[in-house]
Structure formats: C-alpha cells, structure tokens
Amino acid sequence: MESKKNSNWYLLTGLLIGLAIGLIVSIFIVSVEFADAQPANLSETGLAEYRGMIALAYSANQDLERALNRLVLLEDADPVAALAAQEQAMLAVVGSETVARALAELAAHIGQPLP
C-alpha cells in the first residue's frame, strides 16, 4: 500500500518541471514583441499622456503641422475638444500646469483657421 502512495510523486514533479519549462520558454525564448502598434490603440491614460507629449513638443518647436499629424494618429472625432477636455481635467485634479498650458495653447492654435 505504501509503495502505491510514493509512486504518485512523479506526477507532481512532472507538473512542476513542466510549469517551470513553460515559464522559461514563454518569458525568455518566445516572448511577445509588440510592433507597429498605433497610438489610437492606447488606453485612456496612454492617450492623455500622448496628447500631453504632443502639446509639449508643440510648445517647444511651434510646428503646427507636425502636431496635427500626430493628433491625427489618435483618431479623435474632435481633437480640439479632446485637448480642451484634457486640459480642464488636468486643472481640476491639480495636474501639471505646464502640460495644461501647452494643451490649451495647442487647442487654441488648432481651432484657428490656418492662413
């Protein structure tokens, strides 16, 4: 009877070894690499950070065409409204005032007709 109980340990050790090998293979050998991901696929937090980076880049170099091209990648229905809403949200929750100003400046320049 005792030999029957001890003979089942190979199942547990096989399971543990299989899990260890599976983790090693999935993490180190065949890891997932994301490529060609679009900014529109970001989470809401990621979209907000991306808009903030676009606004900061615009405030640094004043390249409106480049900022517009970057905003198009976000696929917002109304980019001006999205920038303004994010600016208001940042001011409401004591976010970065620099980013909020950059968002407001970019929204104001996008809202103006181009010469």
C-alpha positions in Angstrom: 0.0 0.0 0.0 2.8 2.4 0.9 4.5 1.8 -2.5 1.3 3.0 -4.2 1.3 6.4 -2.4 5.0 7.0 -3.1 4.7 6.2 -6.8 2.4 9.2 -7.5 5.1 11.8 -6.7 6.3 11.6 -10.2 3.1 13.3 -11.3 3.7 16.3 -9.1 7.3 16.7 -10.0 6.5 16.3 -13.7 3.9 19.0 -13.4 6.3 21.4 -11.6 9.1 20.8 -14.1 6.6 21.3 -16.9 5.4 24.6 -15.5 9.0 25.8 -14.9 10.0 24.9 -18.5 6.8 26.6 -19.9 7.5 29.8 -18.0 11.1 29.9 -19.1 10.2 29.3 -22.7 7.3 31.8 -22.7 9.2 34.6 -21.0 12.7 34.3 -22.4 12.6 32.4 -25.6 9.3 33.1 -27.3 8.4 36.4 -25.7 5.7 38.7 -27.3 7.0 41.7 -29.1 4.6 44.4 -30.0 5.4 46.1 -33.2 3.6 48.6 -35.4 1.1 49.5 -32.7 -0.9 52.6 -33.4 -1.3 55.4 -30.8 -5.1 55.1 -31.2 -4.9 51.7 -29.5 -3.6 53.2 -26.3 -5.6 53.2 -23.1 -7.3 56.4 -21.9 -4.3 57.1 -19.7 -1.9 56.5 -22.6 -3.9 58.7 -24.9 -3.8 61.5 -22.3 0.0 61.2 -21.9 0.4 61.1 -25.7 -1.7 64.3 -26.1 0.4 65.9 -23.4 3.6 65.0 -25.1 2.3 66.3 -28.4 1.4 69.6 -26.7 4.7 69.9 -25.0 6.5 69.2 -28.3 4.4 71.9 -30.0 5.1 74.4 -27.3 8.9 73.7 -27.7 9.1 73.9 -31.5 5.8 75.6 -32.7 5.5 73.1 -35.6 1.7 73.1 -36.0 1.7 70.7 -39.0 3.7 68.1 -37.1 1.4 68.4 -34.1 -1.6 68.0 -36.3 -0.1 64.9 -37.9 0.5 63.4 -34.5 -3.0 64.2 -33.4 -4.5 62.5 -36.4 -2.9 59.3 -35.3 -5.1 59.4 -32.2 -8.2 59.2 -34.3 -10.2 61.6 -32.1 -13.5 62.8 -33.6 -12.8 66.3 -32.4 -9.1 66.9 -31.4 -9.7 70.4 -30.2 -12.5 69.2 -27.8 -10.3 66.3 -26.6 -7.4 68.7 -25.9 -9.6 71.2 -24.1 -11.3 68.4 -22.0 -7.9 67.0 -21.0 -6.7 70.5 -20.1 -9.8 71.1 -17.9 -9.4 67.6 -16.3 -5.7 68.3 -15.5 -6.5 71.6 -13.9 -9.4 70.0 -11.9 -7.2 67.3 -10.4 -4.1 69.5 -9.8 -2.1 68.1 -12.7 0.9 69.6 -14.3 0.2 73.3 -15.0 2.9 73.3 -17.8 1.2 70.5 -19.7 -2.2 72.1 -19.2 -1.0 75.4 -20.6 0.6 73.5 -23.5 -2.7 71.7 -24.2 -4.6 75.0 -24.1 -2.1 76.7 -26.4 -2.3 73.8 -28.9 -6.1 73.7 -28.8 -6.3 77.4 -29.4 -3.9 77.2 -32.4 -5.7 74.3 -33.9 -9.1 76.0 -33.5 -7.9 79.0 -35.5 -8.2 78.9 -39.3 -4.8 78.5 -41.0 -3.6 81.4 -43.2 
